[in-house]
Amino acid sequence: MLGRIRRHSLRQVNEGDQALVRQVAALPHTRADLGLKRLSTAADHGKLWFLIAAILASGKGQTRRAAVRGVGSIAVASLSANLVAKNLFPRRRPAAELLPLYRRFEKRPTSSSFPSGHAASAVAFTTAVAMESPRTAMALAPLAGAVAYSRVHTGVHWPSDIAAGAAIGVGAAYAVRHWWPVSVQGPAHTAHEAKVEPLVDGEGLLVLVNPHSGLGEDPTEELRLRWPKATVVNPVAGTDLIEDLSDQVKKSTEEIHALGVAGGDGTVAAVAAVAAEFGLPLVLIPSGTLNHFARDIGVETADDAGEAVREGRGVEIDLAGVKIIERGGGERHRWFVNTASVGGYPEMVRAREQLEAKGWPKWPAGAVAMVRTLRHAQPIRMALDGRPHLVWWLFVGNGTYDPKGFAPTRRPALDTGLLDVRYLRADVPFSRARFVLAMLTRTLHASHVYRERDVPQLRVDLLDGHRRVATDGEVGPLANRFEFESRPRALCVYR
């Protein structure tokens, strides 16, 4: 009975497909025929979508995330449609004679007609982009529809192939969303507003610009035009940034009302430390590539910073610090605004810097360094607040991060007074493999190899040798003890 119903349903689908293809074949010859033919060819192997992704990735924030999510969704859709579904459901393509000669491809595809890989990729990319940037997706939707229709117009797919490919594309985009949730955008919350002084033309503002922090173009001239009465300085090579900036604040002949910074997160942390020490508000000028801290604060552009300074709006947020007990018994203290880590990350940073010194671009150097570091990683014996553990790495965040798991991306709040502590156990058989499997299935919350907790402070004692701590991407000295603490409301920031 079920077999008879199935055969009847398939016959109805085939009859509907043939009727629709005949209607398409009967359309008059227009210039659109050549355009659809070329568009279909441009979308072969996802080339069209990869080009659009490259254009989107040249921007920052929303469009860059949309590009990465779109490419990931194409990969899942292409695998599902071309390698799985086409082999499970073989189907002949429409007969070439059904369409006029001028619409046909000289070389027709020979793989199964069902489903359409072009439709799967087009819909996967557009759906994924919509999750990050709905306006961009609205602009892409007509193009995706045209690519999908072009496969019927040129006679290489049945309409039901297109529908099945589109369904696979939507599923692929949501599968990627399952593994990589869409983050909530907007500034992190803080309940503590601060009274800060409006600075007309930047009067009383001392800004440190670090041109060696991957800023691209040096923003110094732009800042001088924006705040003509501000003092703009650069780090002095070979000196401690915090000590040098502190001396400048102490020796300044003009009254300083705020400190500003344009640089990477390591530079931001150093200037934030000086601002906290002197009780000065901080002005963030996002000029680098990532600007994690500025994004959480809610200062996405230099215009945002300028508006906050002009109107005198600020908030109080937490800072995190770590006391580093070195091998010789000396002590150092470092502040961090984002994250700190012990384990593979400092080694990866050093390996990346070595490759960069040889002329490698930053991103490829980082990818190669990560692979090398993970391959040669060694477990670390450490005591966390006096309790011994064997771990692969330790992560400490300034505030509690979302999502929970291996790849935290944002902070819902900046005034929790807590540290976000996460670590991967190394005392469990196949812990790294089990960790990767738990990540892929999003079951880290139930995994025995991964631990996380929120605490106001943490003491880390290394039981075998010495290690380096990385704070906001900057690698510190060798030490065998690290004492982390959260400093609630220690920093005031314009936003």
N, C-alpha and C positions, 0 to 999 in steps of 0.2 A: 504494500500500500504506500509506504513512504517512498519507495523507489519510483513508483508511478507518479506521485506528486512532484518529486524532484525532477523527473524527466519532463513533465508538463511545464514546470516553472522555467527550466532551461530553454525549452522550445519557445516559450513566450518571450524570454529575454532575447534569444537569437532573432526571432521575427521582428521584435521592436528595434533591435540594432540594425537589421537590414533595411527596414523602412526609413529610419533616420539617415542612414548612409545614402540611400537613394535621393532623399530630399536635399542633402548637402551636395550631392553630385549634380543635381539639377540647377544649382545656383548659377547665375550668369558669370561669365568671365570678367573679372575686374582687376585693377592694380593690386587689390588686397591679396590675390592669389600668390603673387611673388613675395609679398611681404610676409605672409604667414609661412611660406616655405622657408624663407631665410630665418625667421624667428624660431621655427622648429629646429633648424640646424644649429642655430646659436645656442640653444638650450641642451644640445647633446652633451652627455656626461656632466651636466650641471654647470657648464662653462659660464653661461649667462649669469647664474646666481652667484657663482664665486666672484665674478667681476663686480657685481653689485655689492657683495659682502665686503670686498676690498675697499670700495668707495665708502661704505658705511663705517668701516673700521678706521678710516682716516680721521673720523671725528672722535669725540670723547663721550664718556658716560653712556647714555641711553642707546645711541646708535651703534657704538662699539659693542656693547653687550648684545644688541640685537643681531649684529653680524656673526658673532661667535655662536650664539644660540641657533641661528639659522643654518650655519655650516654643520653644526652637530646634528641638527634635525635632518638635513639632507643625507648625511652619512647613514643614519638609522633607516630612513625611508628607502634609500638606494639599496641597502643590504636586504631589507625586507621584501622589496618589490622584485629586484633583479636576480638576487641569488636564492631567495626562498620561494616566493609566490610563483614566479615564472616556471620553476622546476616542478612545483606541486600541481599547477593547473595549466598544462600545455593547451594552447589554443591557436588555431590558424588565424593569420591576419586577413583582413578584407581582401578579396580578389582585386588585383590591379585594374581589371577591366571595368570595375564598377565606377571608376572615376575617369574624367578626361585626361588625356596624355599630359597636358601642360601642368597638371597638379601633382603628378607622380614624381617621386624621387628616382634618380638614375640607379641608385643602389638602395634597395629596400631592406629593412631589418629582417633578420632570419630567426630571431629568438621568438619565444611565445608572445602572442599578442596580449595575453592577460597576465598581470594588470599593466597599466601604462606607467613606466618609470619616469617619463617626463612629467606627467601629472602629479605623481607622488612627490618628486623633488620640488616642483613649483608650489604645491600646496603646503608642503612641510616647511619650506623656507618662509613663505608668507605668514603662515600661522605662528611660527616661532618669532618672527619679527613683531607680530602684533602683540605678543606677550610683553615685549619691552617697549615698543614704540608704536602705538595704534595709528598715529598719523602717517608714519612711514609705510605701514602695512596697507593703509587705504590707497596710497599712491601705487603700491606694488600689485594690489589685487587685480586690476584690469590686465596687467601684463601677465600675471600667473594664469588668469582665465584664458587669455589669448594663446599662451603656450599650450595649455591643455586642449583647447579647441583645435589648434593647428594640427594635432595628431589625427583628428577625424577628418579635417578638411583636406589633408594630403593623403588620406586613405591608408594609413599604417596602423590605425587602431579602431576598434568598435567603441561606440559611446559608453557601453558598460565597462570597458577597460579603463576609460577615463574616470568613471565614478569610483571604481575599485581603487585606482591609484590615488585619487583624492582622499578617500577614506584612510588609506595607508599613510598618506602625508600628514593628516590631522593626528592620527595615532602616534606617528613618530615624534611630532612636536610635543605632544603631551607626555610621551615616554621620556624625552629629554628633560621636560619640566619636572617629572617625578624624581629624576636623579639630580637635577640642578634647579631647585625651586626659584621662582622669580622673587627677587628680593624686594621688600617694601621700600619705596624711594622716599626721599625727604629727609630733613635733618633729624638727628637723634633728639630725644626729649630731655629736657632738664627743667626742674621745678624752681631753679634759683636764678631769677633775673638779677642783673647787676647794674648799678648806676655808673655809667662811664661817661667821660667828658667828650662832647663833640669837638673834633679837631678841624677847625677851618683851615683849608689849604694844607693840612698836615702839620700845622704848627705844634711843636712839642713831640713829634713822632720821630723815632729813630728806627730805620728799617735796615735790616741786614739781608743782602741778596747774595746767595751762594751760586755763582755761575757754573760751578762744577757739580751740581746736583741733578744733571740731566734736564735742565730747564728748556732746552731748545734755544730760542732767542733770549738774550739777556734783557730782562724787563726793566733795567735801571732807568733808561731814558723815559719810558712810559710812566714809571712811578714818579719821576721828577716833574713830569708835566701834570700828572694827576694831583700831586701834593707838592707844590713848589716850595713850601716852607719846611718840608721834612728833611731830615738828614739821612742820606742813603750811603751805606758802607758795605764793603766786601770783607770776607774772612781774610786774615793775614796768614799766608802760607807758613807752615812750621810752628804755629802757635795753637794753644788750646782755645777752641772757639768760645767756650763758656767763660774762661778766665779773661780772654781778650775783650769780650763784649761787656763783662762786668766792670772791667777797668774803664772802658769808654763811658759807661753810665756814671761811674763815680767821678770821672774827671771832666765830664761835659760842662761847658761854661753856660749852656742854656738848660732851662728846666725841661726835663723829659717827662711827658705825661703817658706815653705808651711805647711799646716795642712792636715793630713789625718784622715779618720774615717772609722771604720768597726763596724756597728751596725744597729739597727732599724732606721726608719725614724725620730723618736723623738730624738735619739742620733745624727743623721745626722744634724737635724735642729739646735741643740745646738752647734755643732762644726762649722756649717756654720755661725752661728751668731758671733762666736769668729773670724772666718776667715774674715768676712766682717768688723768687728770692727778694726782689725789690718791691713786690706788691704792685706791679704795673700791669695794666691790661695788655692783651696780645692782639695784634692785627695780622690775620692770615691772608697772604696773597697767593692763591693757587696758580702756580706757573709751571709745575712739573708735569709728569705723565700720569701719575696715579692719584696723588692728593687724597689719600684715604682719610686723614684727619680732617682736612678742610671739608670733605664731603659729609662726614658725620656732623660737623659743626653746622653745616648748612651754608657754607660760603663756596659756591661753585665757580665763581668768576671773580676777576679783579673788580668788576663793577659792583658785585655784592659786597665786597670788602669796603669799597669807597662809599657806598650808601650807608653801611653800618657806622663807619667813622664819621660821616657827615651828620647823621641823625643821633649818634650817641646811644646805640643799643648794644647791650652786652649780656652775657650769662656767666655763671660760675660753674666750673666743671671739675672733675677729679683728674689728678695726675697719678701716675704710678712710678715707683722708684725701686732700685735694687742696689743694695750694698754688696760690693764685690770684695771678698777677702782673698788677697793674692797669695802666691806661694811663699813670698818672703815675710808674710804677716801684715803687709800694708793693706790699707783699705781705700776703696774708691766708691763713689756714689754716682749712679747714672739715673736720669729721669727718662721715662718713655711715655709717649702719648698714645701709641697703638699697642704694640705687642713686644714680647721678649721670648726667647727660646734658648734651650740648651739641648745639644744633640746634633743632628744632621745639618740644621740650618746654618750655623756659623761656618761649618766646613764647606757647605755649598756656596756661601757668599765668598769665601776666600778663593775657591776654585773658579768661580765666575769672574772675579777680579783678575785672576791670572790670565784667563782667556781674553778678557777685555784689553789687558795690557799688550796682548799679541795682535790686537786689531779686530777681535770679534765684536759684532754688534751685541748690545746688552741682552736682548731677548733670546737669540740662539745660544749665547754664552750661558745664560741661566738654565736653559733646557738641558744642555749637555752637562753642565755642572750637577744638576739634580740627578740625572741618570747615574753619573759616576759616583756620586755620594751615596745614593741608595744601594748601589751594588756592593760598596765596600763598608757599609755601615756596621758598627760594632755596638752591642748593647752596653748600657751604662748602669753601673751600680750606684744608687744614690739613696739617701734617706730624705723623705719628705716629712717635715715636722717630726723628725725622730724615728719614723717608721721606714725600714729598708724596702727598697723596690729595685727591680731590674727593668729598665725601660729602654725603648729605642730613641724617644725624644720627649721633651717636655715643652709645653706651650703655656705662656702666661699672658693674659690680655688685660689691658687697662679698662676695666669695666666688663660687663657680661656681653658676649657676642652672640649673634645669630648667623646662620643656623648652628645648632649643636652638631658636632661631628668634626671631620677632618678639615673642612674648608670654611671657616668662619669669615663672613664678609662685611657685616655691619653691626653697629651697636644700637639697640632700641633706646637706650638712655645713657647719659654721660655723667650721672651723679648717683650711682648705686653704692659707692664706697666699697666695692668688691673687686677682687681679681678673678679672672676667668682662667682656671687651671685645667689643662687637659694633657693626658699622656698615654702613650702606647706601651703596653706591657711587653716585656721580652722573655718572661719566665713561663710562657705558655707555648706548647709545641705549635709550630707553623703559624706563629702570631702574625707575621706580616701578610701571609697569604690569607689568613682568616680576616684580617683587617680590611684587605682589598675587597674580599667577597662581601663583607658587611657593608662597605661603602657602596658597592654596586647594587646591592639589594636594599639599601637604606635601612639596615637593621642594626646600626651601631649602638642604638639605645639598649639593645639586648645582648650586645657582644661582651664576652668575658675578657677580651684583650684590650679594650679601650675604656678609659676612665675620665670623668670630668666632674668638677665641683667649683663652687664659687665661695671664696674665702677673702677676708680682709687682708691677710698677710700669709706668707709662706716662707719657710726656711728650707733650703736645699743644701745638703751636705754630700759631696761626692766621695764615695768610699774607695774608689780606685783611681788614683792619679788626679789630673787636673783637666779642666775643660774651659771653653770660652762661652760667654753668654752674648747673644745678639740682641740688641735693643733697637727697634725701628730700623732694622737692616744694617746697623753698624755693629761690627764685631768688637768685643771688648777683650781685656787681657786674660791670661790664664789664671784660674783660681780654683779653689776646692770648696768654697762656700758662697752661696748667694742668698741674700735675705731680701725678699720682695715685700712691698707694702703698698697699700692704696692710701693716697692722701686726699680725702674728700674735700671738694670745693677749693682746691689749692690754686687754681688758675682762673683768671677772668679773661674772657675772649669777646671781642666785638663780633656780633652777628646780627 
